Amino acid sequence: MGGKPTIVVIGAGPYGLATAAHLGRLGLPVRVFGGVMDSWRSRMPAGMYLKSTPQASSLSAPEPGNGLGDFCRIEGMEPFDDFHPIPVEDFVRYGEWFQRRLVPEVESTQVVRVDPLPRGSGGLFPRFLVVLDSGEEVTASAVVVASGLVGAAHVPRLLLELAEKEPEVSGPVSHASQHADFARFAGRRVAVVGAGQSALESAALLRERGAEVTLLVRGRRVVWGGPPPAGRSLAKRVVQPDSPLGEGWSHVAVSRLPLQFRRLPAATRLWVVKQVLGPFGSWWLKDRVDGQVPIATGRRIKSAQLSGGEVVLSLETPVAAATRSAAAGPYDRTLVVDHVLAATGYRPDVDRLDWLAPELRHQVRRVPGSASPDLDPWFRSSVAGLRFTGLAAAPSFGPLMRFVAGTEFAAPRLAVGLS
């Protein structure tokens, strides 16, 4: 248990790797635990593409030459552009390449417990005891939680009750993040719940793997993004400037001003995180869904029951006939399927990080109205030495933290705050 206290980074996805790279550049003692790009490898199905553009898909590095474009050039790959989305498999390869170059010390072991140690005099005095699944115990001066989607998958309560315990791939209900491949659903009836990129692409992949798919959407229509323009005039760029999250001043504001975003009232922040870049599908996906997958719009699930191994969903009908999808046909009131896939997003919840000791979880102050940690400008939580980054930081710094592009703000700032 002895040895020099170190900084522990939990998670080796984009945010964990970028943070560790900046910490290493500052010469700080750091250990990184977790599978490299694990969520991207195991929580996203084969054949999926990134929603973000190539220009917004590079991990933050302390020196140039480590971006997605550099990876393509060095590996002899054709560079990606706005008209060619990035396959998740290629993004995983990029993350692994980044790790080998900048964070070679990643340890694939898992953290099973983080306990507090008696308070010392500050500085590098150890504050935490980090227990690994190998049995090793590490003393840490600080812990950075960069666990990404772990513990954040949101499944509506009604469907959770149907699952009885936890959603699982082989049960009646699962979450989109639980699948690395949809081949198991060939020949089965699947209802996909949601209207965002995950729901739309999951529906397309399921159909292409031979499943009989119905997409259930609460809103009156599915929203699709437009293709990138071949060229934009100066006037157009002034009216709708570019940003890592897309065109328009609202996107510029939330991507360029995360510190200012943090000063907004909590209720406003939560509303913006939910509404800006809300549910919509990428332009390149539309042809794989429209006219290919039955879409029942304006539907909410009123009840869900198991009957003879089937799932019987009772649906609310559209508010008005005009909202009714022509493809929805027989699914106006009841839909019988073999499985329900909840592509209903993510809601970070400190209490679901069960490897954090209960007393630590209890001490973490939350953003009012959410279960996410309330972070200061340096990503510090209310527990001394405990910091959060990535998705869990979105209610504090804005929707930028939901995307890879957010590493450019988060990683260097977090590292400097620990120096």
N, C-alpha and C positions, 0 to 999 in steps of 0.2 A: 504493500500500500504506500510505501515511501516514495521518495523521488521528488523532483522539482514540480510544483504546481503548474498545470498547463491549461490552455484554453481548449475546450472540447466542442467540436462542431458535430451535431447530430443530424445526419443526412448528407448524402453525396450526390444530390441532384444539382441543377443549375445554381440555386442559391447557396447551397453548402459548398460546392466547388469554388464558386466565385469568391465567397467570403474567405475560404481557406487560402486561396491564391493571394489575396491581398494581405492577409495576416502573415503569410510566409514571406512576402516581399518586405514587410516591416521587421522581420527577424523575430517575430513572437513565437513562443513555443505552442504548437497546435497539434492536436490529434483529431482526425476525422473518422467517424464511424458510420457504416452503412454501405449498402450495395451501390456501386456507381451507376447513376441514372436508373435506379431500380424502379421508381414509379413509372417512368417513361417506357421501361421495358415490360413490366408486368401488369400495369394498370391501364394500358392502352392497347386496343386490339391491332393485330397485324393488318396492314393496309390503310391505316389511318394517316392523315396528313396534319401538319401544324396549321393552326389558324393564323398565326402571326406571319408577317412577311419576312423574307430573308434579311432585310435591313434591320429588323427588330428581333433577330433570333440568335445574336451572338452573346456569349457569356462575358461578363466584365472581367478583364484581365489587367494586371498592374503594368503591363507593357504591351506595345502593339505586336501584331503578328499572330494573334491567337483567336481571331474571329472566325465565323462560319465561312467567309470567303477565303481566308487563309487556309482553312482545312481543305476546302475543295481544291484549291490550287496545288497544295503540297501533295494531296492524295491523288492528283490527276483526274479529278471529277469535273464535270461541266458545272459551272457556277449556277446557283439558283437565281431566279428573278421573280418579279411580281406575278408573272404569268404561269409560273411552275411552282406549285406548293411543295413544301419540304416533307418527304415521307418521314414518319416517326422513326423508322429504322435508321435513316441517314442522320437524323438529329441525335439519336443515341450514340452512333459512331462518332459524331463530332464531340459529344460530351466525354466519351472515353478518351479520345485524342487529347482534348483539353486537360483531362485529369493526368494522363501520362506525362504531359509536358510540364504542368504547373503544380499538381498536387499528387505526386507519386506515392505519398505516404498514406493514402486512404486505406483503412482497414475494414474489411467486409463484415466484421463481427457486428452484432447488434447490441444496442444499449437496452438493458432490461430494467434498470433502476437508476434514478438520480435522487440522492438523499442530501439534505443539508448537513453541513458540518458546523460546529460551534463557531460563532462569529469571531474573527481575529482583528487584527489592526488595520485591515484594508490592504490596498496594493495587490501584490501577487499572493497574499496569504490564501490558502485553499478555502473555498466556500462550499464545495460540493464533493460528494463521493459518488463517482459514476461506476456502476457495476455492469460488466459486459457478460454476454451469454457464454463466453469462454471461462468465466469465473474470475477473471482479472478485475481488480478494483483500481480505479484511477482517481487521484485527487485533482481537482480542477479549480482554478481561480475564477473561471467564468464558463458558462455553458451557452452555446448558441443553438437554438432550436430551428433547424432548417429542414423539417421533416415533410414539407410539401403537402401532398394529399392525404397522408396517413392520418386517420381519425377525423377527416373532414367531410367524407362523403355524406350527402344529405339524401335521405329517403323519407317521403311523406309518412306521417304517423299511421295513416290508414293502411299503407302497404307494409309498414313495419309490423303491424298487428297481424297481418296475413302471414308474414314470415315466422311469426311466433318467437323466435330468438333473434338471430342476426340474418340479414340477407345473405344468400349464398348462391353460387353458380348452379348447383344441382337442385336447389329448392324452387319454390314457386315465384320468388322475387329475388332480384339481384340489382346491384348498382352498376352503372356503366364502367366504373373504375375497377371492377372485379374481373374483367375479361381481357385476356391476351389474345384470344382467338374466338370467333363466333361459329366455327365449323360445327360445334356440338349441337347447334340449333337447326341444322339442315332438316327440312321436312316437318318442323314444329311451328306452331302458331305463337307468335310473340307480339305483345303490345309494348311499344316503346313510349314512355311518358316523358314529355319535354318538348321544347321548341328551339333550343339552342344548337350550337354546332355539334356538341356531343350527341344529342338526340338524333339530329338529322343524319350525321355521318354513321352513327350506329345503325339506324334504320336502313341506310343504303348498303352497308357492309353485311347486315343480316340477310337482306334480300339477295345479295350477290353470293352469299354462302348457302342459299337454298331454303331459307326460312320464309314463312308466310307472315308478313309484317303488317301491323297497323300502327300508325303514329297518332297518339292522343295529345292534342294541343289545347291548352286552356284559352289562349287568345283567339281572336277572330280570324287571324291569318298567320301564315308563316312569313317571316321577314327575311329577305335575301339581300346580301350586299351586292354592290355593282362591281363590274370588272375594273381593273386599274386603267386609267386613261393612257392612251399612247403618248400624249404630251400635254402639259398644262401651261397655259399662258401665265405671265407674271401677275396679271389682274386676278386670275383664278386662284393662284397661290396665295395672294393677299387675302382674298375673301375666305378661302378655305385652305389654310396653311397645313403643311404636312406635319405629322408627329409619329412617334413609334407606335401609337395606337390607332392611327388612321387620320383622315382629313377632318379639318374643322377646328374652330377655336376651343370648343369644349374638350376635345381630345388633347389639344396642345396644353390646356390648363392643367388637366389631371396628370399629364405625363411629364411636364416640365416644372411643375410647382408642387411637389409632394410635401415640402415643409410648410408651405402656405396652406395646403389642403388640411394638414393636421390641426390648424388653428380654427377650422370651422367647427360649429356645434356638432356634437356626436350624431344627432338625428339627421343632420344634413349630410354628414359624411356617409352614413349607412345608406341613405337614399341614393346618393351619387354612385356609390359602389355597385348598387343594385341596378340602377337605371342606365348609366353610361356604359356603352358596349353591352347592352342587354341582349336577350336571346335573339340571335339571327344566324343565318347560314352563309358561308362563304360562296361567292359567285360560282366558283369552279365545281361546287357540289350540286348545284340546282338540277342539272340534267340527270343526275343519278337518283333524284328523289321525286321531283315533279312528274306526275304521270306514271311513275314507277311504283310508288308506295301509297296505299290508301291513307289519306290524312283526314282525321276527324277533328275539325276545329271547333272551338267554343265548348269543348267538353271538359267537365270535371268529374272525377271519380267519386261517386256518392257512397259506394260500398264495394267491398271485395270479399269474396268467399271462395273456399275450396269445396269442390264437389266432384267426387269420383276421380281425383287426380287432375282436374281441370280448374282453372281460375275463372270465376264468373264475376265480371265487372259490371256494376250498375252505373250508368253514365247520365249526367245531366245533359239535356238537349241544348242546342244553340240558343242564344238569346233571341235571335231573329233568323228567319229562313234565309236571309241573304248571306249569313255567315256559314251556312251549311256547305261543306265540301262535297262536290259531286261524287268524289270517290268514296265518301264515308258510307253511303248506301245503307246497308243493313245494320250498322252499328249505332243507330240513333239512341237506343236505350240500354241495350245489354250487349256485351262483348265477351265471348268465351275464348280463352286462349290456354296455352300450355305453360306460358311463362310471362312475367311482367318485368321489363327492364326499366329501371328508374334512371333516366338521364337527367336528373334534377339538380345537378350542380353540387357545390361544396359550401359548407359552413364551418369554418374553423371553430373548435371548441376545446378550450384548455382542459376541461374535465375529461375529455376522451383520450388525453395523453396519459394513459394509465401507468407508464413507466416513470412519470414524475411523481415523487412522493406526495401523498395527500396534503401534507402541511404546506408544500410548495404551491400546489395547485390552488389551495385555499387562499394563499397570500397574493396570488397574481390578480391585480386589479383589472377589471374588464372594461372595454368600451361600453358605456351605458347603452342598453338595448341590444347587446350582442354577447356572445360567449368568447369573443376574441380578446387577446391581451391589449391593454391600453399602454402604448409605447411612447417614450419620450423622443426627442429629436435624434437620439443616438441609438434607437432601437432597444433601449433598456426598459425592462418591465419594472413593476413595483417591487420585485424581489432582487436585491442587490446581486449582480453578477449573472442574472438570467436574462437572456435576450432572445428575441424572436425575429425571424425574417421570412420573406416570401409571402405566401397566401395569408398566413396569420397576421401579417402586418397591413393588409389592405384596408381594414377599417380605420387604421391610424394614418396611413399615407396615401390611400387611394387605390383605384383599380390598376394602376401601373404595377403594383405588387403581385397581380395575378398573372403576369406575363414575364417571359425571359428578359425582356428589355428592362425590367425593373432592377435587375442585378447591377446595372450601370450606376444607379443611385444608391442602392442598398449596400453592396459589398464594400466599396471603399469607405463609405461613411461609418459603417459598423466596425471595420477594421481600425480606422483612426480612433474611434471612440474607445477601443480596447487597448490602445498603445500607451 
